[in-house]
Amino acid sequence: MTSDDGTNSDDTDPASDIRSKARALGFDAVGITRANADPDQEAALRQFLKLGRHGDMDWMLAKADRRVSPTALWPDVRSVVVLGMNYGPATDPLAIHGMPDRGAVSVYAQGRDYHDVVKKRLKELARWMVSTHGGDVKVFVDTAPVMEKPLAARAGIGWQGKHTNLVSREFGSWLFLGEVFTTLELVPDTPEVDHCGSCDLCQRACPTGALDEAYRIDATRCVSYLTIETKSGIDPELMGRMGNRIYGCDDCLAVCPWNKFENATSESAFHPRAELAAPRLADILDLDDTGFRQVFAGSPIKRSGRDRFVRNAAVAAGNSGCSELLPAVQALLSDTSHMVQQAAQWACDQLIRLDNRQE
C-alpha cells in the first residue's frame, strides 16, 4: 500500500524489496552502500592523477572533485544501489591471439552497446523505486564521474583485483556496472573482502606492462587506453607489444582464476555479433568513415571513430607477420589522418623487414 507522499507504508524492507525488483528486471548482481566519501579511494585517485597515469583522459582531471564521492556529484544522495549485468563470454577470449590476420575486440564491445542496455533497465528500476518507496533518484552508467568499482566493492558485489577491475566470486571479471543514486536511507550491504591472495596472473598477463604494481595501473600503457582513449600517436615500443588487439584488451580479465565460477551471459544483447568475434584485418584497413559508421552502428566501437580503429588495425597488421596485408597498409600511408599514417608507416616497416628476412 502506498501513502499520500508516495512512500510504501507496508513493513517491507525497502532494501530487500529493491534487490528483488532488480533481479526481476534482469540484473545479475545488486548491492547497496551508503553515499559517504571514502578517504582511501580519494587519496588513490589524487595520486593516480598526480602521476599523470590518466594520460589523455583530461576529463578525469577536470571532474576529479566531483568524482571523489557520490555526495560531491549530488549532495542530496544518501544511498547508492549498485547493479551488475553478467557479460561472460561463451568461448576463450584469448584464443583470437592465435589468429594474426584477425583483430581481437574486447568481449564487452562485441555485442550491443552496454550503456544503452544497462541504462534502460536502471531507469525502469529507478522509476519503480520512486513510485513504490518515494525519494529522488539519479542513474549512472560509466559516462558520469562515478567511481563505480570502489562503490561496487563497498556494496558487496565484488572486490577490486590486482588488475584494478572488479572481481566477483560468482561472475569472475565479467560484470557491467550501473548505479541508482537515491535520497532514501537504505540498509547497506557488507563490503566484499579481497580474495586475490598471492595470485598475480593478471599482472603477468598484461602485454604492455601496465600493471607494474598490484592494485595500480598505468593507463598510458594499457592496451584499452591505447586503442580506445588516446588520440595521439602510440609509442613504437608499445605498438610492438599490442599484438592483434584492435579494441580493448581482455588478457588480465581472462586469466583470473575466479572466472571458473562464471557462466556465459544469457543476455542476448551481449552476445557477439558475427562480424566482431574475429574481424579480418584486411576488411578494417579498407574502411572509410561512412563504412565504419554503417558497420558499427549500435556498437560501443562507434565511439572511438574510424581513424582510431583503422590505426589500431594497422598496428595489428604490423604485428601479424602476414605480408599479404602490406598493400592494404601501404594504401594508408596517404590517409587523411596523421595517426593512421604514423601507424601505417610503422606497420610497413615491420612487414617489409619480415619480407627481407624471408628472402
C-alpha positions in Angstrom: 0.0 0.0 0.0 1.3 3.5 -0.9 0.8 6.5 1.3 -0.1 10.1 0.1 3.6 11.1 0.0 4.4 8.3 -2.4 6.2 6.0 0.0 5.5 2.4 0.9 3.5 2.1 4.1 4.0 -1.7 4.3 6.5 -3.3 6.6 8.6 -4.5 3.6 12.3 -3.6 4.0 12.9 -1.2 1.1 16.4 -2.6 0.5 15.2 -6.2 0.2 12.4 -5.0 -2.0 14.8 -3.2 -4.3 17.1 -6.2 -4.6 14.2 -8.4 -5.6 12.9 -6.0 -8.2 16.4 -5.5 -9.6 16.8 -9.2 -10.1 13.3 -9.4 -11.7 14.5 -6.8 -14.2 17.4 -8.9 -15.3 20.3 -7.6 -13.1 22.6 -10.4 -12.1 24.1 -8.7 -9.1 22.8 -6.0 -6.8 24.3 -4.4 -3.7 23.7 -1.2 -1.6 26.1 1.1 0.1 26.0 4.4 1.8 26.9 7.5 -0.2 29.6 8.8 2.1 33.1 9.5 0.8 36.0 7.0 1.1 39.2 8.9 2.1 41.4 6.0 0.9 39.8 6.0 -2.6 40.0 9.7 -2.8 43.7 9.6 -2.0 44.3 6.9 -4.6 42.5 8.9 -7.2 44.5 12.0 -6.4 47.8 10.1 -6.6 46.8 8.5 -9.9 46.2 11.9 -11.4 49.3 13.5 -9.9 51.4 10.8 -11.5 49.8 11.6 -14.9 48.7 8.0 -15.3 45.4 9.2 -16.8 47.2 10.3 -20.0 44.9 12.0 -22.5 41.8 11.4 -20.4 41.6 15.0 -19.3 38.0 14.6 -18.2 39.3 12.6 -15.2 41.3 15.6 -14.0 38.6 18.1 -14.9 35.9 16.3 -12.9 38.1 14.9 -10.1 36.4 17.0 -7.4 33.0 15.5 -8.4 34.4 12.0 -8.7 35.7 11.7 -5.2 32.3 10.8 -3.6 28.7 10.4 -4.5 27.7 13.4 -2.4 30.2 15.6 -4.3 28.3 14.7 -7.5 24.9 15.0 -5.9 24.7 16.5 -2.4 21.2 15.0 -1.7 22.2 11.4 -2.3 22.1 9.1 0.8 22.4 5.6 -0.6 23.7 4.0 -3.8 22.2 0.9 -5.4 24.9 -0.8 -7.4 23.8 -3.1 -10.2 25.7 -5.6 -12.3 24.9 -7.5 -15.5 26.9 -10.5 -16.5 28.6 -10.4 -19.9 30.7 -13.5 -19.5 31.9 -15.0 -22.8 31.0 -18.5 -24.0 34.4 -19.0 -25.5 38.0 -18.3 -24.5 38.7 -14.6 -25.3 42.4 -15.3 -25.6 42.1 -17.8 -28.5 41.9 -14.9 -31.0 45.6 -14.1 -30.4 46.4 -17.3 -32.4 44.8 -15.8 -35.5 47.2 -13.0 -36.6 45.2 -11.9 -39.6 42.2 -11.2 -37.4 41.6 -8.4 -34.9 40.9 -9.0 -31.2 37.9 -7.0 -30.0 37.3 -6.9 -26.2 34.4 -9.1 -25.1 32.4 -6.2 -23.8 32.4 -4.5 -27.2 31.3 -7.5 -29.4 27.6 -7.1 -28.7 25.3 -4.1 -28.4 26.4 -1.0 -26.6 26.0 -2.0 -23.0 25.4 1.7 -22.0 22.1 1.6 -23.7 21.1 -1.9 -22.4 22.0 -1.2 -18.7 20.7 2.4 -18.6 17.3 1.3 -19.9 16.9 -1.1 -17.0 18.3 1.3 -14.5 15.7 3.8 -15.4 13.0 1.2 -15.1 14.3 0.3 -11.6 14.6 3.9 -10.6 11.0 4.7 -11.7 9.7 1.8 -9.7 11.8 2.8 -6.6 10.2 6.3 -6.7 6.7 5.1 -7.2 7.0 2.3 -4.6 9.3 3.8 -1.9 9.5 7.5 -2.7 12.6 9.7 -2.7 14.5 11.2 -5.6 16.9 9.3 -7.9 19.6 9.6 -10.5 21.0 6.8 -12.7 24.5 6.5 -14.0 26.3 4.1 -16.4 30.0 4.7 -16.8 29.8 8.1 -18.5 29.4 10.2 -15.3 32.2 10.9 -12.8 31.4 8.0 -10.5 34.0 5.6 -9.1 31.9 2.6 -9.9 34.3 -0.2 -8.9 35.0 1.1 -5.4 31.3 1.6 -4.9 30.6 -2.0 -6.1 33.2 -3.3 -3.7 31.6 -1.4 -0.8 28.2 -2.7 -1.9 29.4 -6.3 -1.6 29.2 -7.2 -5.3 32.9 -8.0 -5.6 36.4 -6.6 -4.9 38.9 -4.7 -6.9 41.6 -7.2 -8.0 45.2 -6.6 -8.7 44.3 -5.6 -12.2 42.1 -2.8 -10.7 38.9 -4.2 -12.2 36.1 -5.7 -10.2 36.1 -9.4 -9.4 33.1 -11.3 -8.3 33.1 -14.7 -6.7 30.0 -15.6 -8.8 30.7 -13.8 -12.1 34.5 -13.5 -12.2 35.7 -10.4 -14.1 32.7 -10.1 -16.4 30.2 -7.6 -14.9 28.8 -4.4 -16.4 28.1 -1.9 -13.7 25.5 0.8 -13.2 24.2 2.8 -10.2 21.0 4.3 -8.9 21.7 7.2 -6.6 18.8 7.7 -4.2 17.8 10.1 -1.4 16.4 7.1 0.6 18.3 5.9 3.6 18.8 2.2 2.8 20.4 -0.5 4.9 23.8 -1.2 3.3 25.3 -4.5 2.4 28.6 -5.7 3.8 31.6 -4.8 1.7 33.3 -7.7 -0.1 36.8 -8.6 1.1 39.8 -9.1 -1.2 40.2 -12.7 -2.4 43.2 -12.3 -4.7 45.7 -13.7 -2.2 49.2 -14.3 -3.7 47.9 -14.7 -7.2 49.4 -12.2 -9.8 48.3 -13.9 -13.0 46.6 -10.7 -14.2 49.8 -8.6 -13.7 51.9 -11.1 -15.6 49.4 -11.4 -18.4 49.4 -7.7 -19.3 51.2 -7.4 -22.7 52.4 -3.9 -22.2 53.4 -3.9 -18.5 50.6 -1.5 -17.4 50.1 -3.4 -14.2 53.6 -2.7 -12.8 52.3 -2.7 -9.3 49.5 -4.7 -7.7 46.2 -2.7 -7.5 47.8 0.1 -9.5 47.5 0.7 -13.3 49.4 3.0 -15.6 46.6 3.7 -18.0 49.1 5.3 -20.5 50.5 1.8 -21.1 47.2 -0.1 -21.0 46.0 -1.5 -24.4 42.5 -0.4 -23.7 43.7 3.1 -23.3 46.0 2.9 -26.3 43.3 1.6 -28.6 40.2 3.5 -27.4 41.2 6.6 -25.5 44.4 8.2 -26.8 44.1 10.4 -29.9 47.8 10.9 -30.2 50.5 8.6 -31.6 51.4 5.3 -29.9 55.0 4.7 -28.8 56.6 2.2 -31.3 57.8 0.1 -28.4 54.2 -0.3 -27.2 52.9 -0.9 -30.8 55.1 -4.0 -30.9 53.5 -5.4 -27.7 49.9 -4.8 -28.8 49.7 -7.9 -30.9 46.4 -8.1 -32.8 44.4 -6.2 -30.1 42.4 -3.6 -32.0 39.8 -2.5 -29.5 40.4 -3.0 -25.8 42.1 -5.9 -24.1 40.8 -8.9 -22.1 44.1 -10.5 -21.1 44.2 -9.5 -17.4 40.5 -10.3 -17.0 40.5 -13.6 -18.9 43.4 -15.2 -16.8 41.7 -14.5 -13.4 41.1 -17.9 -11.6 37.7 -16.7 -10.3 36.3 -16.9 -13.8 36.0 -20.6 -13.3 32.8 -19.9 -11.4 31.2 -17.7 -14.1 28.6 -18.7 -16.7 28.3 -17.3 -20.2 25.8 -14.4 -20.3 22.2 -15.2 -21.0 21.5 -11.6 -22.2 21.2 -11.8 -26.0 22.2 -8.1 -26.4 25.7 -9.0 -25.1 26.2 -12.0 -27.4 28.9 -11.3 -30.0 28.0 -10.0 -33.4 29.5 -12.4 -36.1 31.5 -9.6 -37.7 33.1 -8.6 -34.3 34.0 -12.0 -33.0 37.1 -12.3 -35.2 37.1 -9.5 -37.8 39.5 -9.7 -40.7 42.2 -7.0 -40.5 42.1 -6.6 -44.3 38.4 -5.5 -44.1 39.1 -3.0 -41.3 42.1 -1.5 -43.1 39.8 -0.7 -46.1 37.1 1.1 -44.1 36.3 4.8 -44.8 34.3 6.9 -42.4 30.9 6.0 -44.0 31.7 2.3 -44.0 32.8 2.5 -40.4 29.6 4.1 -39.2 27.5 1.6 -41.1 29.3 -1.4 -39.7 29.4 -0.3 -36.1 26.0 1.3 -35.7 24.8 0.4 -32.2 28.2 -0.8 -31.1 30.4 0.8 -28.5 33.2 0.7 -31.1 31.5 3.6 -32.9 32.5 5.9 -30.1 36.2 5.5 -31.0 35.7 6.8 -34.5 37.1 5.4 -37.8 40.6 6.9 -37.5 41.5 5.3 -34.2 40.0 2.0 -35.2 41.9 1.8 -38.5 45.0 3.0 -36.8 44.7 0.0 -34.4 44.2 -2.4 -37.3 47.3 -1.0 -38.9 49.3 -1.7 -35.8 47.9 -5.2 -35.6 48.8 -5.8 -39.3 52.4 -4.7 -38.5 52.5 -7.4 -35.7 50.8 -10.0 -37.8 53.7 -11.3 -39.9 51.2 -11.5 -42.8 52.9 -10.0 -45.7 49.7 -10.2 -47.8 48.4 -7.3 -45.7 51.3 -5.0 -46.9 49.4 -3.5 -49.9 46.4 -2.5 -47.7 48.8 -0.9 -45.1 50.7 0.9 -47.8 47.4 2.4 -49.1 47.1 4.1 -45.6 50.4 6.0 -45.9 48.4 8.8 -47.6 45.4 8.7 -45.3 43.9 12.0 -44.2 44.6 11.1 -40.5 48.1 11.6 -39.2 47.6 8.9 -36.5 46.7 6.4 -39.2 49.7 7.5 -41.4 52.0 7.0 -38.4 50.8 3.6 -37.6 50.8 2.6 -41.3 54.4 3.6 -41.7 55.4 1.6 -38.6 53.4 -1.4 -39.9 55.0 -1.1 -43.3 58.5 -1.1 -41.8 57.7 -4.3 -39.8 56.2 -6.2 -42.8 59.0 -5.1 -45.2 61.6 -6.1 -42.6 59.9 -9.5 -42.4 59.9 -9.9 -46.1 63.6 -9.1 -46.3 64.4 -11.8 -43.6 62.5 -14.4 -45.5 64.3 -13.8 -48.8 
